[in-house]
Amino acid sequence: MRRWLAGALLVTVGWLASPHAVPVYDGVGTDEPYRYAGKSPAAAGGSATATVSGGLAGSLRVSTGETGPQLLIDLAAGAYRSTASTVNLSATPLVADGTPPRGTFDGNAYRVTVSTEATLAPDQSGFLFLRAAVMTKPDPVVVYRTGAGTTWQEIASQVSGRDNLATPFRGAGDYAVARLPGSKALSSGGLSATRVIFLGGGVLLLVVVTVLVLRRPQADEDD
């Protein structure tokens, strides 16, 4: 019996020591690592075209080509008005230049362009989603500028999912994620301090109980 008990204790502590569902990447195991502009594998762009009817463009959804898109734009029908027959919306990854209002850039900037005949409706309610290269606490923010060489400004955003930031779509221009001063990267796996302490206590308990069990009289084997 004492051998069975020692074995059961070993299995129990081993189970407690194993992290739950260690992900391939940052949580769910489906996103590939972040791709940077100018590096290999290269960050992808994306585009979408909508037909115009009665002066209003149809819905537009732009998604970059990574597994776990690094940018996504979702606009309902009527978000753009145009005198042309179609509206094209595209996003191109760039190495971020300039300086954000605070902190440092996190990942790529994305240049969003639209057909010259298209005008963004003032009452449209579309959203743009950007994936952070490294999720942090406090949360990173989204910054925007109207074009190359203009000033970056911080715009309203909120965390959406594990590592994405959502912001109301502002139209053509450059979008990027900025990491705030003093922020700390969130761990995507491994043992937390609490878990290490718990594991150490479990291992110590295992050693003590195992020694006590094995030192008991041999007669216990017949129980």
N, C-alpha and C positions, 0 to 999 in steps of 0.2 A: 504493500500500500504506500509506503513512504516514497518509493520511486514514482508511482503514479501522481502523488501529491506534488512532488518536486517538479515533475513535468508539466502539470497543470498550471502551477505558478509561473513557470518559465513562459508558457504560451500566453498567459494572461498579460504579463508585463510586456512581452513582445508586441502584443496587439495594441496595448495602450501607447507604446512608443511609436507606432507607425502613424504618420500624418494621414489625415482623411483625404482621399481622392486628390493626390498630388497632380496638378494640372500640367499639361504640356506647355501652355503659355497663359499666364495671368488669369486663371480661373476656370474656363470651361473646356480647354483643350481643343478649340476649333480655330482660333485666330493664329495666324503666322506672326513671327516677330516683326516689329515695325520696320518698314522700308524707308530709307532716307534718299532724298533727291541727290543725284550725282554719285551714288554708290551702287554696288551690286549686292543683291538684286535690286533693280531700280524701282523706285516708287512709281505707281501707275496713275494715269489720269482717267478721266471719264467724260462722257458727253451724252446728251439726249436731245431729240428733236420732237417738237409738238406741232401738229397742224393747227392753223388759225381758222376759226369760224366766227363770223360776225365781229371780227376785230379782236377776238379773245383767243389766246393760245390754250391748247389743251394742257393736261397735267404734265409735269416734268419731274423726272426722277434721275438724278445723276449719282452714280456710284463708282468709286474708283475700283481698280481691278484686283486688289489684294483679297486674300481670304481673311475676312474681317476688314471691310473697307475702311480706309483711313479718312475718307471724306464721303459724305452723303448729303445730297440736297433733295428735299421733298417739297414740291410745290403743287398745289391744287390747280385745277383748271381755272383760267381767268387771272392767274397771278401776273401774267404778262399780256399787254395789249400790243398789237402790231398791225401795220397796213400790208405786210407781206403775207405770203401763203403759209409760211412755217416760221417757227422760232427755234433757234439752236442755243443751248446752254452747255458750257463746257468748263472743266476744272483741270488745271495743270499744276503738278507739284514743282516747287522751287526751293532752293536754299534760301532761308529767310535772311533778309538783309535789313539794315537799319536797327533801331532800338525800340523795344516795347516800352510802354509807359512805366512799367516796373517789372523786375525780375529778368528772366532770360527766356529765349525761345526754346520750346520743347518740340522737336521734330520739324517737319516741313512747313513752309507757307504754301498756300494754294491760291492760284490766280483764277478767279471765276470771270468768264467773259460771256457775253450774250450778243445775239444778232443786233446790228446797229439800228434796225428799224423798231426794235422792241423797247417798250417802256414798262417799268414795274408799276403795277397798280398800288396806290397808296394804302389800300385796305387789305392787301394780301396777307396771309397768315402762314406762310411757309417757314420751314426750319432748315438749318444747316447743321450737320453733325460732324465734329472733328474728333478723331481718335488721338489720345495723348500717347506719346512715345513711352513715357514713364509716368504712371499715375502717382500723385503725391498728396500729402496732407500738409497744410491746407490745400484745397482743391485748386488745380490750375485754372486759368481763365482764357477766354477767347479774345484775341485782338484783331482789329480790322483797319484797313486803310483803303482809300478809294482808288489807288493805283501806285505804280512804282514811283519812288521818290517823295511820296506824300507822308504825312505823319501817322504813325500807328496810334490807335485809340483802343482802350479797353471797352468791350461791349458786354451787355448782360448775357450770362450763360449759366447753365446748371449741368450737373453731372447726370448722364443718362446711361444707365447700365454700369458695367465694370470700369471702363476706361474711355468712355466717350463723353463729349461735352456738346450740348445742344444750345443753339442760339437762334433767335429770329433772323430770317434771311434778309439781308440788307441790299441785295443786288450785286452787280458786278464790282470787283475789287479783290483785294488780297485778304485772306483769312489765315490765322495761325493760332497755335496754343502757346501760352506763356506760363512758365513755372515761377511762382511767387518767391520773393526772398525768404530764406529761412525754411523753405518747405523740405519735407523729408519723403523720400521714395517709399511707397508702400511695398511690403514684401509680397511676392507672389507664391511663396511656398516656404518650406523649412519649418524649424521648430521655434516657437515663441519662447520668451523668457519663462513664462508661466509653465509651459509644457516641459521645458528643460528641468525646472525645479521639481515638477510632478514626476517626471521620468527618473530623476536621481533618487527621489524618495522611494519610488517603486523598486528600483534596482537594489537599494539598500535593504528594503523589506524582504525582497526575494532572497538575498544572501543570508540574512538572519534566519528566516523561516527554514530555508533549505538546510542550513547547518544544524538547526534544532531537530529537524525531522531525521536527518541522517545519523544523528548522535543518539537517537532513541534506541532502546534495547531491541535486539534482533527478533524477539518474540512478537513484535508488532506486525511482522510480515504475515503472521497467521490470522490477523484480525479480519 
